Amino acid sequence: MMSSLSLSSQHKLLALRSPLNFFCRDYSRQSLDIPSFQPAMAIFRSSSSFQPLSVFRRGTRDAPVAKSLISSSLPAIFKPSSLLQARRFASKKHKRVIKQSKGFRGRANRCYRVAIRRLEKSWQYAYRDRKVKKREFRKLWIMRLNAGVRQQGLSYSNFIAMQNKSGVTLDRKILSDLAMYEPFSFKAVVDVVKKTSVSA
């Protein structure tokens, strides 16, 4: 009977009458010798790795074992498409959230209900820290600039007051970089600020 069917017909017949549905649904313990299962079982018995699986019952922990054994016993061409497909997300939004929560601790990097809460909280932290970052860098520039001008005999507050009078428009970032990496150029700037502020 099975030899007269084409390969696609055998695949469809197996998907409809596969013992996988027999074990993994709401069926109690039955025998595999039911007439409706005979065509499908002919394909199973033709496989060299076939093992009778009638010992598994509904509601036990052996159901996943039965599923794995059936999937390993079948040749690749006879496996139902449900066994070959990987798990997918419920929507594109879920997939995007899980992708953005990569690296989070615990279930927050793989469970949507946990990940969306942690992700929204991370957005709040990012919004806050974008402003904190500007404050911290301004503090750093002021500390470097203060250390540089004190080597020239000035304090930071005196230097800023003299700079405002002199008309030199270099900001704290540029001045701190000059004080750290170009001390001679920074000394020349301080001298210009001293001279122009006195004349002003």
Contacts in CASP RR format, 6 or more apart in sequence:
PFRMAT RR
TARGET T0000
AUTHOR 0000-0000-0000
METHOD contacts of the structure
MODEL  1
MMSSLSLSSQHKLLALRSPLNFFCRDYSRQSLDIPSFQPAMAIFRSSSSF
QPLSVFRRGTRDAPVAKSLISSSLPAIFKPSSLLQARRFASKKHKRVIKQ
SKGFRGRANRCYRVAIRRLEKSWQYAYRDRKVKKREFRKLWIMRLNAGVR
QQGLSYSNFIAMQNKSGVTLDRKILSDLAMYEPFSFKAVVDVVKKTSVSA
1 39 0 8 1.000
1 42 0 8 1.000
2 10 0 8 1.000
2 39 0 8 1.000
2 42 0 8 1.000
2 43 0 8 1.000
5 13 0 8 1.000
7 77 0 8 1.000
10 43 0 8 1.000
10 78 0 8 1.000
11 77 0 8 1.000
11 78 0 8 1.000
13 39 0 8 1.000
13 40 0 8 1.000
14 40 0 8 1.000
14 43 0 8 1.000
14 74 0 8 1.000
14 78 0 8 1.000
14 80 0 8 1.000
15 80 0 8 1.000
15 81 0 8 1.000
17 36 0 8 1.000
17 37 0 8 1.000
17 39 0 8 1.000
17 40 0 8 1.000
18 40 0 8 1.000
18 70 0 8 1.000
18 80 0 8 1.000
19 32 0 8 1.000
19 37 0 8 1.000
19 40 0 8 1.000
19 41 0 8 1.000
19 44 0 8 1.000
19 53 0 8 1.000
19 70 0 8 1.000
20 66 0 8 1.000
20 67 0 8 1.000
20 70 0 8 1.000
20 71 0 8 1.000
20 80 0 8 1.000
20 83 0 8 1.000
22 30 0 8 1.000
22 32 0 8 1.000
22 37 0 8 1.000
23 53 0 8 1.000
23 56 0 8 1.000
23 58 0 8 1.000
23 63 0 8 1.000
23 66 0 8 1.000
23 67 0 8 1.000
23 70 0 8 1.000
24 63 0 8 1.000
24 66 0 8 1.000
24 67 0 8 1.000
25 58 0 8 1.000
26 58 0 8 1.000
27 58 0 8 1.000
28 57 0 8 1.000
28 58 0 8 1.000
29 54 0 8 1.000
29 56 0 8 1.000
29 57 0 8 1.000
29 58 0 8 1.000
30 54 0 8 1.000
31 54 0 8 1.000
32 41 0 8 1.000
32 52 0 8 1.000
32 53 0 8 1.000
32 54 0 8 1.000
43 78 0 8 1.000
44 50 0 8 1.000
44 73 0 8 1.000
44 74 0 8 1.000
47 73 0 8 1.000
47 74 0 8 1.000
47 75 0 8 1.000
49 72 0 8 1.000
49 73 0 8 1.000
50 73 0 8 1.000
51 69 0 8 1.000
51 73 0 8 1.000
53 66 0 8 1.000
53 69 0 8 1.000
53 70 0 8 1.000
55 62 0 8 1.000
56 62 0 8 1.000
56 63 0 8 1.000
56 65 0 8 1.000
56 66 0 8 1.000
71 79 0 8 1.000
71 83 0 8 1.000
89 95 0 8 1.000
89 98 0 8 1.000
89 112 0 8 1.000
90 112 0 8 1.000
94 112 0 8 1.000
97 112 0 8 1.000
97 115 0 8 1.000
97 116 0 8 1.000
97 119 0 8 1.000
98 109 0 8 1.000
98 110 0 8 1.000
98 112 0 8 1.000
98 115 0 8 1.000
100 119 0 8 1.000
101 108 0 8 1.000
101 109 0 8 1.000
101 115 0 8 1.000
101 118 0 8 1.000
101 119 0 8 1.000
102 109 0 8 1.000
103 109 0 8 1.000
104 115 0 8 1.000
104 118 0 8 1.000
104 119 0 8 1.000
106 114 0 8 1.000
107 114 0 8 1.000
107 115 0 8 1.000
108 114 0 8 1.000
108 115 0 8 1.000
108 117 0 8 1.000
108 118 0 8 1.000
108 119 0 8 1.000
109 115 0 8 1.000
137 173 0 8 1.000
138 172 0 8 1.000
140 176 0 8 1.000
141 172 0 8 1.000
141 173 0 8 1.000
141 175 0 8 1.000
141 176 0 8 1.000
142 156 0 8 1.000
142 172 0 8 1.000
142 176 0 8 1.000
144 176 0 8 1.000
144 179 0 8 1.000
144 180 0 8 1.000
145 156 0 8 1.000
145 159 0 8 1.000
145 172 0 8 1.000
145 175 0 8 1.000
145 176 0 8 1.000
145 179 0 8 1.000
146 155 0 8 1.000
146 156 0 8 1.000
147 179 0 8 1.000
148 179 0 8 1.000
148 183 0 8 1.000
148 186 0 8 1.000
149 155 0 8 1.000
149 156 0 8 1.000
149 158 0 8 1.000
149 159 0 8 1.000
149 179 0 8 1.000
149 190 0 8 1.000
150 156 0 8 1.000
151 183 0 8 1.000
152 187 0 8 1.000
152 190 0 8 1.000
154 162 0 8 1.000
154 190 0 8 1.000
159 190 0 8 1.000
159 193 0 8 1.000
162 193 0 8 1.000
162 194 0 8 1.000
162 197 0 8 1.000
163 170 0 8 1.000
163 193 0 8 1.000
163 197 0 8 1.000
165 196 0 8 1.000
165 197 0 8 1.000
165 200 0 8 1.000
166 192 0 8 1.000
166 193 0 8 1.000
166 196 0 8 1.000
166 197 0 8 1.000
166 200 0 8 1.000
167 196 0 8 1.000
167 200 0 8 1.000
168 189 0 8 1.000
168 192 0 8 1.000
168 193 0 8 1.000
168 196 0 8 1.000
170 178 0 8 1.000
170 189 0 8 1.000
175 186 0 8 1.000
175 189 0 8 1.000
178 185 0 8 1.000
178 186 0 8 1.000
178 189 0 8 1.000
179 186 0 8 1.000
END
